[in-house]
């Protein structure tokens, strides 16, 4: 048990610190080294380690990444954002348009991928329009985080929850339940950013902007969007998320007429490696009985099943997500949910809280890091300055989001959805 606990702690330190430069380990490498160490110290037999890798989550993630790769190859993301950024007439409409487009794209596709592809274009347009970049970079990152709350395929932690909750709450049920939350939080985020940067954003019409228009492969984009629709349709129909994603991805590879290796080169393999290693590390600590003891410590509060218990659970998730990052936290917390008074409500709270928590700190989500690092010098922002904005956004989003969910629950919406 001691060896497992040491490996687990060291692995999470690497993940929480994002990178230990003195030994050259980043998050994916840290997860893999931790997985190997867990087997070496006897925390988990090799066969058990291989079984610990949840192929449902990894397969779902891979399928969505493949579809997103084809959309990126067709330049769909770039053209969509280009149209919004160049047709907006004021700084306010530009920020609102960016927020809702990014949120919509992040609802079904991985939000990290959306941020990677859109950050350079956002920077180019706001610089040409002579606008302060920071409000728009924060809009991009926060919208990607909030947009991901809407579905089980919007971000990695929701994929984990969706796979675990497959027999409890389905893709369509979760989507219908959280869609009002996503729309409301996106609108509020845009208003909050306008208020927070009210002294820096101009009120007069923007100057004309003429960045080069991205050339889109209409045929490939159409095929990829149809594949995305097939995935969503199968998931809504109740088929497994992993099977739905792979069927859509495989079909797209057959009809794309683009060499699959081109799409494969754009897939974030590091994310898949990170997941695989993390599954083994968490399974090792669970095998040692540590997770059961942690849950026993928080169970008296969570098991109350009342407002105080829910607030305590949400607060725990938000704080822990910003300490060890939301993906590894969800891998641990998802094992607690079946033991909660209402597991269905527990899965919803876990998915929504861990996602909205991403806006609190600079390191709260990978999307934040991708945007700020991708923006170069224009994305330089200190931890405390980010927290100053993130605290307002996250507090309002959590209050608004769970008020909407609580109202839906009180009005019997969950019963109408068969939950």
C-alpha positions in Angstrom: 0.0 0.0 0.0 2.8 2.4 0.8 4.4 1.9 -2.6 1.1 2.5 -4.4 0.5 5.7 -2.4 4.0 7.1 -3.1 3.6 6.4 -6.9 0.1 7.9 -6.9 1.3 11.0 -5.0 4.4 11.6 -7.2 2.3 11.1 -10.4 -0.3 13.6 -9.3 2.5 16.1 -8.4 3.7 15.9 -12.0 0.2 16.4 -13.3 -0.6 19.2 -10.9 2.6 21.1 -11.7 2.1 20.5 -15.4 5.7 19.9 -16.1 8.8 19.1 -14.0 11.5 20.7 -16.2 14.4 19.3 -14.1 13.5 15.7 -15.1 11.9 16.5 -18.5 8.5 15.0 -17.7 5.2 16.5 -19.0 1.7 15.2 -18.1 1.5 12.3 -20.6 5.0 11.1 -19.8 4.3 11.5 -16.0 1.2 9.3 -16.3 3.0 6.6 -18.3 6.0 6.5 -15.9 3.5 6.4 -13.0 1.6 3.5 -14.5 4.8 1.5 -15.0 6.0 2.3 -11.5 2.6 1.2 -10.1 3.2 -2.3 -11.6 6.9 -2.3 -10.5 6.1 -1.6 -6.9 3.5 -4.3 -6.9 0.5 -2.0 -6.6 -1.2 -3.8 -9.5 -0.4 -7.0 -11.4 0.4 -6.5 -15.1 -2.8 -8.2 -16.3 -4.8 -6.1 -13.9 -3.0 -3.0 -15.2 -4.0 -3.8 -18.8 -7.6 -4.4 -17.8 -7.6 -1.1 -15.9 -7.3 0.9 -19.1 -11.0 1.8 -19.9 -11.2 1.1 -23.6 -14.7 2.6 -23.7 -13.3 6.0 -22.8 -10.2 5.7 -24.9 -12.2 4.5 -27.9 -14.7 7.3 -27.5 -11.9 9.9 -27.3 -10.1 8.5 -30.3 -13.3 8.5 -32.4 -14.1 12.1 -31.6 -10.5 13.1 -32.2 -10.6 11.5 -35.7 -13.7 13.3 -36.7 -12.3 16.6 -35.4 -9.1 15.9 -37.3 -11.0 15.7 -40.6 -12.9 18.9 -39.8 -9.6 20.6 -39.1 -8.1 19.2 -42.3 -11.1 20.7 -44.2 -10.4 24.0 -42.4 -14.0 24.1 -41.1 -13.1 25.5 -37.7 -11.0 28.3 -39.1 -13.6 29.4 -41.7 -16.4 29.3 -39.1 -14.5 31.5 -36.7 -13.2 33.7 -39.5 -16.8 34.6 -40.6 -17.7 35.6 -37.0 -14.5 37.6 -36.4 -14.6 39.5 -39.6 -18.4 40.2 -39.8 -18.8 41.6 -36.3 -19.2 45.3 -36.4 -18.4 46.2 -32.7 -16.2 44.9 -30.0 -19.2 43.7 -28.1 -20.7 41.8 -31.0 -17.3 40.3 -31.7 -17.0 39.0 -28.1 -20.5 37.6 -28.1 -20.1 36.0 -31.5 -16.8 34.4 -30.5 -18.3 33.1 -27.2 -21.2 31.3 -28.8 -19.4 29.9 -31.8 -16.6 28.4 -29.6 -19.2 27.1 -27.2 -21.2 25.5 -29.9 -18.1 23.8 -31.5 -17.0 22.6 -28.0 -20.4 21.1 -27.2 -19.8 17.9 -29.4 -16.2 18.1 -30.2 -13.2 18.1 -27.8 -12.8 21.6 -26.5 -9.0 21.3 -26.4 -8.9 20.7 -30.1 -11.1 23.8 -30.7 -8.7 25.9 -28.7 -5.6 24.7 -30.6 -7.1 25.5 -33.9 -8.8 28.8 -33.2 -6.3 30.7 -31.0 -3.9 31.9 -33.8 -6.9 33.2 -35.8 -8.4 35.0 -32.8 -5.1 36.7 -32.1 -4.6 37.7 -35.7 -8.0 39.3 -36.0 -8.1 41.2 -32.7 -4.6 42.6 -33.4 -5.7 43.8 -36.8 -8.8 45.3 -35.3 -6.6 47.1 -32.7 -8.4 45.4 -29.8 -7.0 44.3 -26.5 -6.4 40.5 -26.9 -7.0 39.4 -23.3 -10.8 39.7 -23.3 -11.1 37.6 -26.4 -8.6 35.1 -25.3 -10.5 34.7 -22.0 -13.7 34.5 -24.0 -12.2 31.7 -26.2 -11.0 29.7 -23.2 -14.0 30.2 -21.0 -16.5 29.4 -23.8 -14.6 26.2 -24.6 -14.9 25.2 -21.0 -18.6 26.1 -20.7 -19.5 24.6 -24.1 -18.0 21.3 -23.0 -20.5 21.0 -20.2 -23.4 20.3 -22.6 -22.5 16.8 -23.7 -20.6 13.7 -22.8 -18.3 14.3 -25.7 -17.4 17.9 -25.1 -14.4 17.3 -22.9 -12.3 14.5 -21.5 -13.7 14.5 -18.0 -17.3 14.3 -19.4 -16.3 11.3 -21.5 -15.2 9.5 -18.3 -18.5 10.4 -16.6 -20.5 9.4 -19.7 -18.9 6.0 -19.9 -19.4 5.4 -16.2 -23.0 6.6 -16.3 -24.0 4.8 -19.5 -26.7 2.7 -17.7 -27.8 5.6 -15.5 -28.1 8.6 -17.7 -27.8 8.6 -21.5 -26.3 11.0 -23.9 -29.6 12.5 -25.0 -30.9 12.8 -21.4 -27.8 14.6 -20.2 -27.8 16.9 -23.3 -31.4 18.0 -22.8 -30.8 18.5 -19.1 -27.6 20.6 -19.4 -28.3 22.5 -22.7 -30.1 25.4 -20.8 -27.1 25.5 -18.5 -24.6 25.8 -21.3 -26.6 28.5 -23.2 -27.2 30.6 -20.1 -23.6 30.4 -18.9 -22.2 31.3 -22.3 -24.4 34.4 -22.4 -23.5 35.4 -18.8 -19.8 34.8 -19.5 -19.9 37.2 -22.4 -21.7 39.9 -20.3 -19.3 39.4 -17.5 -16.2 39.8 -19.8 -17.8 43.0 -21.3 -18.3 44.3 -17.7 -14.8 43.3 -16.5 -13.2 44.9 -19.5 -15.6 47.8 -20.0 -12.9 50.4 -19.7 -10.7 48.7 -22.3 -13.2 47.8 -25.0 -14.1 50.5 -27.5 -17.7 51.5 -28.1 -17.3 52.8 -31.6 -17.6 50.6 -34.8 -14.6 48.5 -35.5 -12.2 49.2 -38.4 -12.5 47.0 -41.5 -10.5 43.8 -41.2 -9.2 41.8 -44.0 -7.2 38.8 -42.8 -6.7 36.1 -45.5 -9.9 34.0 -45.8 -9.2 30.3 -45.0 -9.9 28.0 -48.0 -12.3 25.3 -47.0 -12.6 21.9 -48.6 -16.4 21.9 -48.8 -16.7 18.2 -49.8 -14.6 17.0 -46.9 -16.2 19.4 -44.4 -19.7 18.1 -45.4 -18.6 14.5 -45.0 -17.1 15.2 -41.6 -20.1 17.1 -40.4 -22.3 14.2 -41.5 -20.1 11.8 -39.6 -20.5 14.1 -36.5 -24.3 14.0 -37.0 -24.1 10.2 -37.3 -22.2 10.0 -34.0 -24.7 12.3 -32.3 -27.7 10.4 -33.7 -26.4 7.1 -32.6 -25.6 8.4 -29.2 -29.0 10.0 -28.8 -30.6 6.7 -29.9 -29.0 5.0 -27.0 -26.1 3.2 -28.5 -22.8 3.2 -26.6 -20.8 6.4 -26.9 -17.6 4.5 -27.9 -19.4 2.4 -30.5 -21.1 5.5 -31.9 -17.9 7.5 -32.2 -16.0 4.6 -33.9 -18.8 3.8 -36.3 -18.9 7.5 -37.4 -15.1 7.8 -37.6 -14.7 4.5 -39.5 -17.4 5.6 -42.0 -15.7 8.9 -42.5 -12.4 7.3 -43.2 -14.1 5.2 -45.9 -15.7 8.1 -47.7 -13.3 11.0 -47.0 -11.0 10.4 -50.0 -8.3 11.9 -47.9 -5.4 9.6 -46.7 -6.2 8.6 -43.2 -2.6 9.2 -42.2 -3.2 12.9 -42.7 -6.0 12.8 -40.1 -4.0 10.5 -37.8 -1.2 13.0 -37.8 -3.5 15.6 -36.4 -4.9 13.3 -33.6 -3.8 14.3 -30.1 -2.1 10.9 -29.3 -0.5 12.4 -26.2 -4.0 12.8 -24.7 -4.7 9.1 -25.3 -1.4 8.1 -23.7 -2.2 10.4 -20.8 -5.6 8.6 -20.2 -4.1 5.1 -20.5 -1.4 5.8 -17.9 -3.8 7.6 -15.6 -6.3 4.7 -15.6 -3.5 2.4 -14.3 -2.3 4.8 -11.6 -5.9 5.3 -10.3 -6.6 1.6 -10.4 -3.5 0.9 -8.4 -4.5 3.2 -5.6 -8.0 1.8 -5.7 -6.6 -1.7 -5.4 -4.8 -0.6 -2.3 -8.1 0.5 -0.7 -7.1 4.2 -0.5 -10.0 5.5 -2.6 -12.5 3.6 -0.4 -11.0 5.3 2.7 -11.1 8.7 1.1 -14.8 8.3 0.2 -15.5 7.0 3.8 -14.1 10.4 5.0 -16.4 12.5 2.8 -19.4 10.1 2.7 -21.1 11.5 5.9 -21.5 14.9 4.2 -22.2 13.7 0.7 -24.6 11.0 1.9 -27.0 13.6 3.4 -28.5 14.1 -0.1 -29.7 17.6 0.8 -28.6 21.0 -0.3 -25.7 21.2 2.2 -24.5 17.8 1.0 -24.7 18.9 -2.7 -22.9 22.1 -2.0 -20.1 20.3 -0.1 -19.7 17.8 -3.0 -19.6 20.6 -5.6 -17.2 22.7 -3.6 -14.9 19.6 -3.1 -14.9 19.0 -6.9 -14.2 22.6 -7.8 -11.3 23.0 -5.4 -9.8 19.6 -6.1 -10.1 20.1 -9.9 -7.9 23.2 -9.6 -5.3 21.4 -7.5 -4.8 18.1 -9.5 -6.7 19.1 -12.7 -10.2 18.0 -13.5 -9.5 14.8 -15.6 -7.5 12.9 -12.9 -9.9 14.2 -10.2 -12.9 12.8 -12.1 -11.2 9.5 -12.5 -11.1 9.3 -8.7 -14.5 10.8 -8.0 -16.4 8.8 -10.5 -16.0 5.8 -8.3 -17.8 7.6 -5.5 -21.0 8.4 -7.4 -22.6 4.9 -7.3 -22.5 5.1 -3.5 -24.3 8.5 -3.3 -28.0 8.7 -2.4 -28.9 9.6 -6.0 -26.3 8.4 -8.4 -27.9 10.0 -11.4 -27.8 13.5 -9.8 -24.3 12.7 -8.6 -23.1 12.1 -12.2 -24.7 15.4 -13.3 -23.1 17.3 -10.4 -19.7 15.8 -11.1 -19.7 16.5 -14.8 -21.0 20.1 -14.5 -18.9 21.1 -11.5 -15.6 19.7 -12.8 -16.2 21.4 -16.2 -17.2 24.8 -14.9 -14.3 24.6 -12.4 -11.9 24.9 -15.4 -12.5 28.6 -15.6 -11.3 29.3 -12.0 -7.6 29.3 -12.4 -5.0 29.5 -15.2 -4.3 25.8 -14.7 -7.9 24.7 -14.1 -8.2 23.3 -17.6 -5.9 22.3 -20.5 -8.0 24.7 -22.6 -6.8 27.7 -20.6 -3.2 26.7 -21.0 -3.6 26.0 -24.8 -5.1 29.5 -25.4 -2.7 31.5 -23.3 0.4 29.7 -24.5 -0.8 29.6 -28.1 -1.3 33.4 -28.0 2.4 34.0 -27.3 3.3 37.3 -25.6 -0.3 38.5 -26.0 -1.5 35.7 -23.8 0.9 36.4 -20.9 -1.2 36.6 -17.7 -0.2 35.9 -14.2 -1.9 33.3 -12.0 -3.4 36.0 -9.7 -4.7 38.2 -12.5 -6.4 35.2 -14.2 -7.9 34.2 -10.8 -9.3 37.7 -10.4 -11.4 37.2 -13.6 -11.9 33.5 -13.2 -13.3 33.8 -9.7 -16.1 36.0 -10.9 -16.9 33.9 -13.9 -16.7 30.6 -12.1 -18.8 31.7 -9.1 -21.5 33.1 -11.3 -21.5 30.1 -13.6 -21.8 27.6 -10.8 -24.6 29.6 -9.1 -26.5 30.0 -12.3 -25.8 26.5 -13.6 -26.9 24.7 -10.5 -29.8 27.0 -10.0 -31.1 26.0 -13.4 -30.4 22.3 -12.7 -32.1 22.6 -9.3 -35.1 24.2 -10.9 -35.3 21.5 -13.5 -35.1 18.9 -10.8 -37.8 20.6 -8.7 -40.1 20.9 -11.7 -39.8 17.2 -12.5 -37.8 17.6 -15.7 -35.5 14.7 -14.7 -38.6 12.5 -14.2 -39.9 13.5 -17.7 -36.5 12.5 -19.1 -36.8 9.1 -17.4 -34.1 9.8 -14.8 
